[in-house]
Structure formats: structure tokens, C-alpha cells
Amino acid sequence: MINKQAHDWLPQELQNAINTFIEQFNIMEEYDLDHVPSEYLTNLFKTMSKYPQYNNVLMDLLELVKKDKGL
């Protein structure tokens, strides 16, 4: 279980997307599911893309997903 939240200095919209993703990750772990529903990851990526200052983090996350999916 991840017991963290997005920092409060982040834009509220980004905090919400991060925290929602973390909540869904915890649900995945709790119920032994195979993955987080894709809409939560999509929402996180779309929200992050609105903030160019976080582009490097977004690109790192995209690379992780691509490696996980074997792309």
C-alpha cells in the first residue's frame, strides 16, 4: 500500500490526479487486481501534460509504461 499524497505546492488539478491514481493503485493491491484501470493513468498523463514544468517526469512515466507493456 502506498501511504503518500501529492505535495500541496503542486497545482490542485495535478494533486487530484496524482492522489486519485495512488488511491486506485491501493485498491488494485487490496483486491489483488492485475492493473489500475487505464482511465486513471490516462487522466494522470493528460493532467501532467498541461504543466510543461513536469514534462521530464511525464516522459519518465511514459517510458516506464512502455517498458511494462513491452512497447
NORQUI-V205057 format. One record per residue. N is the residue number from 1. RES is the residue in one small letter. PHI is phi in whole degrees, 0 to 359 (none if undefined). D_FIRST is the distance of its C-alpha to the first C-alpha in Angstrom with 1 decimal. Layout:
# NORQUI-V205057
n=N res=RES phi=PHI d_first=D_FIRST
n=N res=RES phi=PHI d_first=D_FIRST
This chain:
# NORQUI-V205057
n=1 res=m phi=none d_first=0.0
n=2 res=i phi=268 d_first=3.8
n=3 res=n phi=248 d_first=6.2
n=4 res=k phi=224 d_first=9.2
n=5 res=q phi=222 d_first=12.2
n=6 res=a phi=296 d_first=15.2
n=7 res=h phi=297 d_first=18.1
n=8 res=d phi=285 d_first=20.7
n=9 res=w phi=275 d_first=23.5
n=10 res=l phi=286 d_first=22.4
n=11 res=p phi=305 d_first=24.4
n=12 res=q phi=305 d_first=23.1
n=13 res=e phi=299 d_first=23.0
n=14 res=l phi=288 d_first=20.8
n=15 res=q phi=303 d_first=18.5
n=16 res=n phi=299 d_first=18.3
n=17 res=a phi=295 d_first=17.7
n=18 res=i phi=294 d_first=14.9
n=19 res=n phi=296 d_first=13.1
n=20 res=t phi=295 d_first=13.8
n=21 res=f phi=297 d_first=12.4
n=22 res=i phi=299 d_first=9.0
n=23 res=e phi=301 d_first=9.3
n=24 res=q phi=292 d_first=10.5
n=25 res=f phi=298 d_first=7.9
n=26 res=n phi=296 d_first=5.4
n=27 res=i phi=296 d_first=8.7
n=28 res=m phi=302 d_first=9.4
n=29 res=e phi=295 d_first=6.8
n=30 res=e phi=299 d_first=7.8
n=31 res=y phi=259 d_first=11.3
n=32 res=d phi=54 d_first=11.5
n=33 res=l phi=275 d_first=13.1
n=34 res=d phi=281 d_first=14.7
n=35 res=h phi=200 d_first=14.0
n=36 res=v phi=280 d_first=13.4
n=37 res=p phi=307 d_first=16.8
n=38 res=s phi=301 d_first=19.1
n=39 res=e phi=296 d_first=20.3
n=40 res=y phi=285 d_first=17.1
n=41 res=l phi=290 d_first=17.5
n=42 res=t phi=300 d_first=21.2
n=43 res=n phi=298 d_first=21.0
n=44 res=l phi=298 d_first=19.0
n=45 res=f phi=297 d_first=21.7
n=46 res=k phi=297 d_first=24.5
n=47 res=t phi=293 d_first=23.5
n=48 res=m phi=298 d_first=23.1
n=49 res=s phi=294 d_first=26.4
n=50 res=k phi=284 d_first=28.1
n=51 res=y phi=238 d_first=27.5
n=52 res=p phi=304 d_first=29.5
n=53 res=q phi=293 d_first=28.3
n=54 res=y phi=252 d_first=24.9
n=55 res=n phi=301 d_first=26.5
n=56 res=n phi=297 d_first=25.6
n=57 res=v phi=294 d_first=21.9
n=58 res=l phi=300 d_first=22.5
n=59 res=m phi=296 d_first=24.6
n=60 res=d phi=298 d_first=22.0
n=61 res=l phi=296 d_first=19.4
n=62 res=l phi=298 d_first=22.2
n=63 res=e phi=297 d_first=23.0
n=64 res=l phi=299 d_first=19.6
n=65 res=v phi=295 d_first=19.7
n=66 res=k phi=299 d_first=23.3
n=67 res=k phi=295 d_first=22.6
n=68 res=d phi=297 d_first=19.9
n=69 res=k phi=272 d_first=22.4
n=70 res=g phi=72 d_first=25.3
n=71 res=l phi=268 d_first=27.3
